[in-house]
Amino acid sequence: MKLIINILIIFINFTFISLSDEQILKKGEQIFYGKSSCSNCHMLNAADGSKRDMDKKRIIEVVTHGYGVMPAYKDVLSKEDISAVATYISKVSKSWKNKLSSFVQ
């Protein structure tokens, strides 16, 4: 009986973790395509075959402090929002690209 209860507890914990991860990804997607309009300048899956994966830590750094012509978003987005969008980008992006790279040198 104790074994069944322990298995049930583990299952419930993993279920809540999965739901939490899904919620974070959904929030990140909403920020990327809506709230902050990241998609106006950036593509997650460039068709040119480039393979520029970015890890979550680097994305957080760039979004927080800015990079090149990209402004800092530390005063626009909360730390939670920045983490959510960084999680989304790092999980779904296969070939990160800046749409403006052809125009901005």
Buried (B, 14 or more C-beta within 10 A) or exposed (E): EEEEEEEEEEEEEEEEEEEEEEEBBEBBBBBBBEEBEBEEBBBBEBEEEBEEEBEBEBBBBBBBEEEEEBEEBEEEBEEEBBBBBBBBBBBEBEBBBBEEEEEEE
